């Protein structure tokens, strides 16, 4: 009989961050958990994220929705960085943003935003592929069942 292997509910994402001065790399491993417990906890994480974002919106109300100018660029970048920090720390654990931001001699907000978007796309693609595979297998089983039933 064929051995069945159940895939882990954790998607591991190794991230290499190149040092800006010497080209050496630092590796950080991020994990996205889709276990039953993690999915149940997701509602609480979403609520925490919402609360933190709301606090940031109040703190940075002076630059929210404003056009970025030479006068407010520093404050606007600070607000955007803190918002991204909430996303990383909520999704991957407290301190993740600082770990990534400080690795390799320091990273810009733009680098971290691009990284977060890429991670989001990778995770979305993996989940869509898993769900599509489940659907395809289900449809194949249904077709075989109906075909066998007609033969009787």
N, C-alpha and C positions, 0 to 999 in steps of 0.2 A: 504494500500500500504506500502511496505517495505521502511523504512527510509534509504536513502543513505548517507554514510559518506565519505567525500572526505579527504583523508589523507593529512597532512601538507607536504609541500615541504621541510621542514627542518628536518634533522636527528639530534637528540640530543644525545650526547655521554657524560654521566656522568663519570668522571674520579676521582677515589679516589687515593690519594697519601699518602702512609704511612710514618709517620715521622720516620727518621732513628734511633732516640734515645728512644722515649717513646711509639711507636706503635700507637699513635693517627693518625687520618687521616684528610686530607684536601680534600674537594671536589671541582673540577673544572668542569664546564659544557662547552663542546665544541659543536658547531653547524655547520652543513654543510647544506648550502642552495642550493636547486635546483629549485628555482622559476625562472620564465622567466627572471626577472631582473638580478638575480645572474648568470644565464647562459650567458646572454649578456655581463655582466661585466667580465666574466671569461677570455676573450681574453685579456683585459687590465691587469688583474692580472697575466696572463701568461707572458705577455711582461715585466711587472715590475719584476717578478721573474727572468726572463732571464737576464735583465739588472743587477740586484743585484748579481746574480751568476757570471756574466761576470766580475764585479768589484772585487768580491772575488777571482776569478781565477787569476786576475792580481796581487792583493795584496799578494796572497800566491803562486805565481809562483815558488818560491824557494823550495817548498815542493810538488808541484803538480806532480803526477806520480812517485815520489821517493819512495823507500822502507822506511818504518818507522824504524828508529833506535833510540838508546838512545839519540842521539844528536838532533834529530828533532821531537821527539814524542810530546813534548809540543806544538810546532808550528803546527804540523799536526792535533792534537786534536782541537786546536783553529780553524783551517780552517774548519774542519768537523762540529764543533759545530756551527760556524757562518752560514754554508751552511744549516744546519738543522733549525737554527733560521729563516732564510729566508723562508723556507718551512712552518713552523708553523705560522709565522706572516703573510705571504701572504694568507694562507688558512683559518686561524681562527681569524685574527685581530692582529694589532700591539701590541706587549707586551705579547702575549700568551706564547712564548717560555720562556721569563724571569719568568713569573708567574709559569709555570710548573717546570722550572729549580730550582727555589728558594723554591718551596713548600716542606714541609716536611723536612726542614733543608738542602736542596740542593740535586740535582739529577745529576747523571752522564750522559755524552753524550750517553753511551750505553743504559741506561734506556729510554732516550727520543727517541732514534732511534727505539728501540723495540716498544715503544708506538706509534710512528708515523706509523710504518709498520702495527701494529694491527689496528689502526684507518683506514688506507687505505684499508685493507682487509675487515673490517666490512662495510665500505661505499660501496665498490665495490660489496660485496655480496648482500647488500640491494638493490642496483640499478639493479643488474642482476635479483634478485627475482622479483622486480617490473616489469621489462621489460618482463621477462618470463611469468609472470601472465597475463600481457596485451596480449601477443602473444597467450597464451593458450585460453583466453576468446575470442579473435578474431577468432581463428580456430574453437572453439565450435559454435560460432554464424554462421560462414560460413557453417559448417557441418549441422546445424539445418535448415538453409535457403535452402541448396541444397536438403536436405531430404524432406522438405515440398514442394518444387518445383516439385520434381519427383512425388509426390502423386497427383498432379493436373492433 
